[in-house]
Amino acid sequence: MGIHGLLLDLDRTLVDVQSFTDYEAAVADLEARFGELPGSDIPETYWRPATLRAMEVLVAWAGDPRWQEASDLIEAHELAAVEVSTPMPGVERFVTTIAGIPTMVVTLMGPTAARAALDRHGIDLPVVGRRVDLRPKPSPDQLLAAAELLGVDASSCTMVGDSSWDHGAATAAGCRFVGVGSTDFGPGVTVVDDLAAALDALG
């Protein structure tokens, strides 16, 4: 594969944690702690409304002193879902095949939950989870930080993800993008059914 760097979304790209995360309860926790929650101009996506709402708060509060506490409240529910999370089809072969390519997982999940999900399913890859000093996807910050950690330019990386938020972040960072397993993308985007087909798309 002629790829200098590979950036991979985690949730529903490598492992499905989202389907088992009680984001409804997470939003309720946020409302109980902070009252009325902020809105933000965010991309449409296929996620459940509560999932989208939780992530919207983190986008809206990027750089705000409340961000870390909000993230921690959400991450408690993500961590609870890790034990029942499931690997996406073909992930083992995919990870084995990309061995040798500088690779980083870039995820909207909290860093502790993300590491736990990868470890549970035997995926030994470094990860950039959401954190207070990086605007979350769909901003490019996480991808740019991941590329820097890999020692490659973001424009020479390919991002593999399942949502319009991944695509938006990749576009903003100047990365090539391959969409997996959803119809969440507009025209002109390379979209494949699963990780096995993603290997072919990566060339």
N, C-alpha and C positions, 0 to 999 in steps of 0.2 A: 504494500500500500504506500503510495507516495504522499503520505500525510506527515506534516511536521509536528502536529499536536492534535490531540483528540479531547474534546470537552463533552462530558456525558451528563445529561440530566439523570436524576435518581428515580424519583417517584413516578411509577407507571412507565418508566423507560427501562430501568434495570430491575427494580423491585416495586411491587404494589403495596404501599403503605396507606395511601390516601383512601382507598376503599374501606379501610378498617379504622380510620381516624375519626373520632367524634368531634368534627369541627363545629357542629351545632352547640355542643357543650363548651367548646373553646370560645365561641362568640359570646355565649351567655356569661362565661367567666370574665371576658373583657368588658362586657356591659356592666356587670356587677362591680367591677373594680373602677372603671373610668366613666361610667355613665354613657352619654351619647357618643357614638363612635364617628370618626371622620370618614369622609368619602374621598375618592381620588379618581383621576382619569386613567382607567386601566383597560387593557384589551379584553374583549369578549373571549370566553373559552368554554370548554365543555364541562368544567368542574361543577360540582354541586354548589348551590347558592351559598351555603355556609362556608365552604372551602374558599370560594372566591372572596367572601366578605372578610374572612380572617386575613387572607393575604393582602386585601385592599387596605386594611388598617396598617399593616406593616409598611406598605408602599407610602401611604399618607404620612406616616410618622417617621419616615427616614430622616435621621438627624435630630429627632426630637428626644428629649430626656425620657419620655415614656416608652420609647421603642423597646428597650431591653426587657423591661418588665412585661410588656405585651408579648414579646417573642417567647419569653419563658413560660407564660401562661399557656400559650398555644403549644409549645414544645412538650409540655407535660402530657398532652393528649396524643401527640405524635409518638412519644416514647411508649405509651401504653399500647399503641397499635403495632409496634415492631414485632412483638412476640407472635402475632397472628398474621404478619405480613407474608406475602407470597412472591417468589421470583417470577419475573416475566419470562415467557417462553423463549428459549434459546439463549438465555443470559450466560450460562456456563460456557457454551461454545464461543459466544461472542467475546467474552473476557479472555478466554484462552487464545483466540485468534489475534486479538489486538496486542498481545504481549510484545513488548519491544517498542511500541509506539508511546511516546510521552503522553500520558493520559491523566486527566483530572476529572473527578465528579464535581459538578457544579449544581447546587440544589437550593430550592427555597425552604427546605426543611431546616430545623435547628441543627447545629453541628453535632450535638450529642446524640440526638435521634438518628441523624444521618449515618454517623459512624456505627451506631448499634445495628442499624438495618443492613449496612454493608457487611459487617462482621457476622451477623446471623446467617447470611446467605453465602459466606465464604468469598466475598468479593474484596480482594486485597488491593484497593486503589485509594489514592489520597483524595481528600474531599475538601471543597470550599463550601461550607454551609452558609446560611444567612448569618450576618453579624452586623453589629452596630455601625461599623465604619464603612460599610459597603451598601450602597443602595441596592435593594433586591431586584432580581429580574422582574419586569422586562427591561430595567436599566442594564447597561453593559458592565457595571462595576465588577460583579462577581467573575464574569468571564475574563475581563482584563487582568484581574488579580490572579486568576488561575493560570493564564498564559504566562504571566510574569514569573510565577512560581515554577513553571515548566521550563522557563528560559527560552521561550519561543515568542514570536510576534503573533498577536491575535489574528492578523490577516492570513496567517499560514495555518490556522487551526480549522477544524471542522467540528461543529456542534451537533450532537444527536439528541433530540428531545421529542416530547409528545404533545406540546401545547403551543399556542400562539405566544405565550409568555417566553418560552424558550426561543422561538423564532425571532421575536422582537429583540431579545437580548443579543442574539447572534448577529442580527442585522446591524444593531447599534454598535457592536464591537468589531464589525468588519469580518466576521467569520462566515465560512460556508456553512450551510445548514441542511441536515437531513431529518425529516419528520418521520416519526414511527407511530403506527397504530392508531391514528385518529384522523378525523376530517377537519381539523381545527385550523387549517392553513388556507391562504388564498392561492391564486394562480401563480405559476412559476416556481413553486416550491417542490423539491424532490421529496416525495412521500412514499414510504414502504409499509408493508403490513406488519412486519415483525423484525426482530433483531437479526435473524438469519438473512433476510432480504437487505437489511442495513449493511451487512458485510459486503454484499455485492455492490451496493450503492457507493460505498466508500472506495471501492476499487482496489 
